[in-house]
Amino acid sequence: MTTTIILTGLGIAGAAYLGRMAMQAGKIVEQNAHKIPKPSFSSYYRGGFDPKISKREASLILGVSPSASRSKVRDAHRRIMILNHPDKGGSPYLAAKINEAKEYLESSARK
C-alpha cells in the first residue's frame, strides 16, 4: 500500500513537471513565432489565365521552356494530364487550358 502511494505521488509530480516544461516551451515558441519566416511559393505562377493564351503562359502551364521541342511538349502534357484529367477527378477547365497550351506550343515548336 505504501509503495502504491509513493508511485502515485511520483507519477503526479512527473506529470506536473512535464506540464510546467511544456508551458515554458510554449511561451518561448510564442515569443519567437514572429521570427519564423513565412513560406513563399515563388516558384508557382500567381495569377489567373489570360483571355488569349500566349507562348509564355503555355510554357508556364506545361512547365517547359518556350522553345521546347514537340516531344518535350508531348511528354509534359501527358505527365500533367495524368494528374489533372477530368475522368480522374480533375477540373475540366484546367484540362482544357492544358490542352490549349499543348496545341499552342506544338504549333510553334520545332520538330
N, C-alpha and C positions, 0 to 999 in steps of 0.2 A: 504494500500500500504506500509506503514512504517513497519507494522508487518511482511509482506512478506519479505521485505529486511532484517529485523533483523533475522528472522528464517533461511533465506538462508545463511546469514553470519555465524550464529551459526552452521548450518549443515556443511558448508565448513571448519570451524575451527575444528569441531569434527572429520571430516574425516581426516584432516591434522594431528591432534593429534594421532588418531589411526594408521595412516600410519607411523608416527615417532616411535610410540611404537613397531610396527611390525618390523621396520628396526632395532631397538635396540635389540629386541629379536632375530632376525636373526643373528646379529653379535655375540651375546652370544652363540647361538647354533653352529655357525660356529667355534668359538674359542674352544668349548668344544666337538666337534664332535669326535675327536680322542680318547676321554676318554670313549666313549660308547663301551662296549665290543661287539665283533663280535659274532653272534650266531654260536654255534658249534653243529652240529648234530652228536654227538659222539655215540648216541645210534643206528645209522644206520650203516649198513655194507658198508664199502667203498671198491670198487674194483669189478672186473668182476667175472665171473663164472670160476671155474676150469674146465679143459677138462673132467676129470672124477670126478663125484660127490663123496664127502666124507661125513662122518657122521656129521661133524661139519658144512659143508656148507648146507646140507639138513636141519639140525635143525635151522640154521640161516634163510633159505628161509621160512620155515613154522613158525618160531617164537616159537618153543617148545624146551624142553630140549632134549639133545641127547639120553637120556634114557626114553623118554616119552612112554606111553602105546599106543597101537594101536587106542584106542578110542580117545585119545587126538590128535594123528596124524590126524585121520579122521576129527575131528572137526576143527582143524586148517586148513586142506586142504580145507574143504568145505567153511570156512569163507573167505579164501584168493581167492579161485576160483570164488566166487560170485563177488568179486571186479575186478578180472582180466580175466574173461572169454572172449575169442575172439568174441563170439556172442554179447557181451555187449560192444564191443569197446576195449577190452584188447589186449595185444600182444600175438600172437601165440607162440612166442619164450618163453616168460615168463610163459605162461600156460604149455608148455612142461617141463620147468625146475621145476615148482611147482609139476607137476605130477611125474616127475622123483624123486624129493625129497620125495614125499609121498611113492612111491614104495620102495625106498631105506630104509626109516625108518620103514615101515611096515614089510619089510623082516627081519629087525634086531631087531624089537621091541618085547617085551614080550606080552603075550596075556592077 
